[in-house]
Amino acid sequence: MYEVIYMKADFEPWWMFEEWKDYILSTKTFPNQTEMEQYVNELILQMQQQFEYYETRKGCFHSFWSTSEKQYCEGCEGDLQIYHGIIILQHGQPNIS
């Protein structure tokens, strides 16, 4: 089983910090790789049109951001970049290709 996770946080999805699941906005599951890849490819194209920057790592982590989308951090006393991330999991683990 494949799972495609969409998250929004002040860190890129590949960091998978301890609390990363708190930033999940949606999850979609797929029974096979073909359906999952088709969905992810469409999602990437859609998000590339929406955001200025895109970076991918290990084939299963995708990050999108625009420099204009930031959030103030009181503890840091500064603005933090907001990232929109896609994570592809297979059987609950990153599907690293």
C-alpha positions as CSV (number, residue, x, y, z in Angstrom):
1,M,0.0,0.0,0.0
2,Y,1.2,3.5,-0.8
3,E,0.3,6.7,1.0
4,V,0.8,10.2,-0.2
5,I,0.9,12.8,2.5
6,Y,0.5,16.6,2.1
7,M,1.9,18.7,4.9
8,K,2.6,22.4,5.6
9,A,5.3,23.4,8.1
10,D,8.2,25.7,8.7
11,F,10.6,22.9,7.7
12,E,11.1,20.7,4.6
13,P,9.3,17.3,4.6
14,W,12.6,15.3,4.5
15,W,13.5,16.3,8.0
16,M,10.6,14.3,9.4
17,F,11.1,15.8,12.9
18,E,9.5,14.1,15.8
19,E,6.3,16.2,15.5
20,W,6.1,16.1,11.7
21,K,2.8,14.3,11.7
22,D,1.2,17.3,13.5
23,Y,1.6,19.2,10.2
24,I,-0.3,16.8,8.0
25,L,-3.1,18.4,6.1
26,S,-4.2,15.4,4.1
27,T,-3.5,11.8,3.3
28,K,-4.4,9.7,0.3
29,T,-3.8,5.9,0.0
30,F,-3.3,3.9,-3.2
31,P,-3.3,0.1,-3.7
32,N,-0.6,0.2,-6.3
33,Q,2.4,2.1,-7.4
34,T,1.0,3.1,-10.8
35,E,-2.1,4.9,-9.3
36,M,0.1,6.6,-6.7
37,E,2.6,7.8,-9.3
38,Q,-0.1,9.2,-11.5
39,Y,-1.6,11.2,-8.6
40,V,1.8,12.5,-7.4
41,N,2.8,13.6,-10.9
42,E,-0.5,15.6,-11.2
43,L,0.0,17.0,-7.8
44,I,3.6,18.1,-8.5
45,L,2.5,19.8,-11.7
46,Q,-0.3,21.6,-9.9
47,M,1.9,22.8,-7.1
48,Q,4.8,23.9,-9.4
49,Q,2.3,26.4,-10.9
50,Q,1.3,27.6,-7.5
51,F,4.8,28.1,-5.8
52,E,8.0,29.7,-6.9
53,Y,10.4,27.0,-5.8
54,Y,10.5,23.2,-5.9
55,E,13.0,20.7,-4.5
56,T,12.9,16.9,-4.3
57,R,15.0,14.5,-2.4
58,K,15.3,10.7,-2.4
59,G,12.4,10.4,-4.8
60,C,9.8,10.5,-2.0
61,F,10.1,13.9,-0.5
62,H,8.9,17.0,-2.5
63,S,9.0,20.5,-1.1
64,F,7.4,23.7,-2.6
65,W,7.6,27.2,-1.3
66,S,7.3,30.9,-2.2
67,T,9.4,33.5,-0.5
68,S,6.3,35.6,0.2
69,E,4.8,32.9,2.5
70,K,6.4,33.2,5.9
71,Q,5.3,33.0,9.5
72,Y,6.6,35.0,12.5
73,C,8.2,32.9,15.2
74,E,8.2,34.6,18.6
75,G,10.8,32.3,20.1
76,C,13.1,32.9,17.1
77,E,12.2,36.6,16.9
78,G,12.0,36.3,13.1
79,D,10.1,35.0,10.1
80,L,10.3,31.4,9.2
81,Q,9.8,30.1,5.6
82,I,6.6,28.0,5.1
83,Y,7.0,24.8,3.1
84,H,4.3,22.7,1.4
85,G,5.5,19.1,1.4
86,I,4.6,15.8,-0.2
87,I,5.8,12.6,1.3
88,I,5.4,9.2,-0.3
89,L,5.2,6.3,2.1
90,Q,5.2,2.6,1.3
91,H,3.9,0.4,4.2
92,G,4.4,3.4,6.5
93,Q,8.0,4.1,5.5
94,P,9.5,6.7,3.1
95,N,9.5,5.1,-0.4
96,I,13.1,6.0,-1.2
97,S,13.9,5.3,-4.9
